[in-house]
Amino acid sequence: MPEGLDPTLQQALELDFSPVVVLTREGMPLFANRPFRETPRFACIMASLQDKVGLELIQRGLRTTTPVPARLALLDSANTVKCTVGRMTMPDGTGAVLLRMLPEGDSTRFAELTRRMHQIESEIARRIRSEHEARLMFEHMSDGVALISGTGYFLRANPSLKRLLSHFDKSIVGQCLTDVIDLGVMQEKMERSGSLKSWLSSIRNLTFEATVAGEDATLHPVEINLTRADAAGQDVVLMVLRDLSETRRFAEASARAEVLEKACLRAEAGERARTRFLGVLSHEMRTPISAIIATAELLSADDTLSEEQAKLIAMIELSAENALDQVSNVLEIVRTENRHELGPKAEYVLANVVQDVIRQIDPIAWKRGTRILFSHSGPRDQRVMGYPPLIFRIVQNLLSNAVKFAPGGEVTVSLSETPSIGRSSFELQVEDNGCGIEPNRLSNIFDTFETGAQYENIREGAGLGLAIVKRAVDELEGRIDVSSELGRGTRFRVSFRQESAPRRNLAVPKANRKDTGDAPQPLSVLVVDDQDLNREILGKTLTKLGMEVFEARDGSEGLTMAVEKRPDLVLMDLHMPTMSGFDAVREIRKLTARGDLFIIGVTANLSEDTEAQCREADMNGVLEKPIRKQQLLEILRALEPKGTQKEDPKGISGRRVDKT
């Protein structure tokens, strides 16, 4: 049989009763079955096929894969031969023509032969395709695959098996199974069977683990599956070998990842516990510190104090303020480590945040004899999108430091805004004429617990403020620079950009916060706090300001008094036993239905979450302890009865709960 023609096809054609011949493009025969070779006009037909008319017939057959009826004109007579021609693809991809001779006048047989030829051709194509696919799978499988004879010798192996067994440079065919693979636990069973052949003959389907030696002589774990099979009447064993090294490494990595994940969860739980602990600790420390500051304020207002007594009270108040700063800074350091606490971006006016901070620190500066000056260039009400708490942290810590280290001097705060399409540029400068910073300390001035100032007689601060500033500036993707001269002062410059807010027609009126010194109009104020000391101090401060004061020890009592006394203002502590401040405010709003009732939340641990809870409970604002006398004055003046010049109550110092 000629090379290049599939043996299965040759066998099928040889058994065909019709004369059949396979021809090249040039009319040369590749194969002719016995009926064709024995036909009386064999020589004439072959000569006619290589003639011009025959070659045209062959070209016609090459253009179709389905056999089509045709007639071949013979050279030595006017006779023709009835036949079918069709294209067939050889194993090497080249085309050939299959010509089948048909009896004259037998149309039914002609149609049947055509159908059978189509079926044979389809079956041949399917077998060739299946064999080709099986060969591709065998050659390219990642698992090692081999055929083993019934006596235990390799008959065939794919490249993956050779790689796993490190037999690239030598053939594995002909070698014994036990010479190549350590059967491990199966070795004893094989020996009990008497021979490898007996053991293999007893196997139907068996999976076990073993070891093989790699190229570097190290042992690798593998999984072996042995299955009995029949290959063309020959009893063989199909072996599939899978390398378990990667699987075990993946299992070990997964186990390590699970351990790390659990450790991470424990660390996150510990971090949450630490944050809660610091929050509670801050609250517990702020409460007595707030009482000390408020008591000192009340005492300092007594005109009968001697100069020495006034000095001692001022020292108490100053020390309490410093202690409160450190409590706030420690808690702020923890908050800056939790990026998610910032929440989504908010729309705000940056200049308003700066002015809020100045109003908050101005009473402290006044007590130290320090004057704060503020200048602003650029649009007044430029609204941007960003994180107001970050701006608040930056300005508060820079300004607090400047006031702290420039007693009796001046602190200048300047804000420059340059609007542009999409983003606005800002430059904030805080400059003081205080003691200054040594040049060799400027490089690490933003490190935690680094103060860097020439204290002289000043011993304030733990060096956390500037570290908080640096973290906040980094969150804004901005830049901070510092320049200083000993004995002449220090200047901090912060530059950053913020997204421009969408344009909208919204105007929020501002309160006139200038302290004219006039006493506020008399109002009724309900103070709700579970701490007796806090209620007493707030009550005395409000009474001295001419207010009528009611006190309640918890949220439930506060709810009753809010309904009975109908106060103008409620100062509600947020965390109390029996009924929290949040629940009390919800019930007050529900029962009184008073739109003019102004409720301010009071807490020692102010955070973004606390503000969100206050907003949800329908409070007008929230203040952080200790509450300053100046803050109370601003709130009371903003709530003057109708008929006087009333300010917008949303303009109070501290944090506003923006309900827009």
C-alpha positions, 0 to 999 in steps of 0.5 A: 500500500502506498505511503501517505494514505490512511490504512483504515481508508485503504482497507475500506476501499479495498472491500468496496465492490465498486471500482475505486481509484484515488488520484493526485491532482496530476491524474496519478493513481495513489491507490486502486482497489481490486475491482478497478484493477480488474476492469477490462478497460483499465489501461484506457481509463488511466490514459484518459484520466491523464488527458486534458478531459480527465484532468478537468474532471479531476479539478472538478472533483477537487472542488467538492467534498461530496461525491458528484455524478460525472462522465469520463470520455475514453480516448480510444472510442466515443464511449464514456464511463459513468462515475462519481468524483469528490475531494478527500484530504490526505493525512499530510493535508494535501488534496486528492480525488476519489473516483468511483465507477458506476454501472450504466443505467443503474440510477438506484444503485448510483444513488445508494453508492453515493450515500454510502460513499458519503458515510464512509468518507464522514466516518474516515474523517471522524476517525482521523480527527479523533485519533489526531485529538487523542494524540494531541491530548496525549502529547500535551497533557500536564499529567504524565501518561503511559501505556504499560504492557501486561508484564510491566514494561513501558510501551509508550510515554508522553513528554510530561511523564518523561519530564516528571521522571527526568528522562529527557535525554533517554527513552523510557520505552522498554524499561520496567515500571519498578526500575523507574518508580518507587511504588511505596505502599504498593511495593509490598502488595506487588511482592506478595502477588509473586511478580509484577505481571501477576499484580498488574493482572489483578488491577482494574482501577487503582489509585495510590501515592508514591515518590519519584526522583527528580532531576536533582535527585530529590524525591517528589510526591506523586499520585498514580492511577493504574487502569486496565485497558484493551489496545487493539486486542492487546492487554495493557495498563494505562498509567496516569501520574500526577505531581503532587508537589504544587498541590501540597505547596498550594495546600501549605500556602492556603493553610498559612494564608488561613493562619495569617487571615485569622491573625489579621482578624485578631489584629483588626479586632484588637485595633477596634478594641484599642480604638474603643478603649481610647475613646472610653479613656478619652471620655473618662479623662475629659470629664474631670478635665472639663470640670477643672477648666469650667471651675477655673473659668468661674473662679477667674470671673470673681473680681474679689480675687487677689493677684496671687489667687488669680495667677494660681487659677490661671495656672490651673486653667492653663495646665488643664488646657494642656492636659486636654490637648494631649488627650485629644492628640493621642486620640487623633493619632489613632483616628488618623491611622484609620483612613475609613473614618474620614467617610465620603467626600463632603462639600464645604467652604474651606475658609469657613473651616479655618475661621471656625478653628480660629474662633475656637482657639481665640479665647485660649490665645486671649488668655495668653495675651496672644493676638490672632490675625486672619487674612484671606485672598481669593473667592470668599464662598468657593465650595469644594469637595473633600474632607473637612476633618483633615483641614480642621486637624491641620489648622487646629494643630498648627494654630495651637502650636503657634499660640502655645509658643508665642505668648504675648505675641502675634499669630498670623493665619493667611489663606490663599485660594486660586480657583481653576476648572475642576480643582482649586489650589490652596495655600495656608500659612501660619506664622508666629513671632515666638521662640522659634525652632533650632535648625538641626531639628527642622528635618525631624520636626514632623516625627511623633513625640518631637517638639523641636522648640526652644522651650525656655520656661515652656513645658507643654506638649508631647510632640504629637500635633505636628505628626498629626498635621503631616499625616493629614497633609499626606492624606490630602496629597499636599505639601508642608514646608517650615522655616524658622529662626531662633528668637524670631518665630516660625512659619508653616506653609501648607499647599494642596488642591481640592476638587471644585464642588458642583455649581448649585444655588444654595446660600447658607447665611452666616451668624455675626460672631463678633463679641460685642460684650452685650449680655444675651437675652434671657432664655430657658436652658435644660441641661441633661447630664448624668454627671452631677459636677458637669450639671453644676458647673454648666448651671452656674455658668448659664445662671451667671449669664442670666439664663433660667436653668433646669437640670436632668440626671438622665435621658428619661428625666430630660424627656419629661422636663423638655415636655413640661418646661418647654425650654428654648435650648437643650444641652444633651449629654450623648452617653447616659444610663437608662436612656441615651441622649440620642434616644431622648432627642428622638422622643423629644422631637416626637412628643413636642413637635416644636420646630423652634426647639434648639438641641445641642449634643454634648460629648467628650469623644467627638468623631465622624460617627458621632456627628452622623448619629447626631444628624440622624437623631435630628440635633441642631449641632454637637459640641465637644467637652469642655464647653467654653463660655464663649461657645455658650454666648454664641449659642445663646445670642443665636437664639435671641427671641423674635423681634431682636436681631437673631443670628442663624443658629447653625453658626455656632462654634464647634461642629455643625450638623449639616442637614443639607 
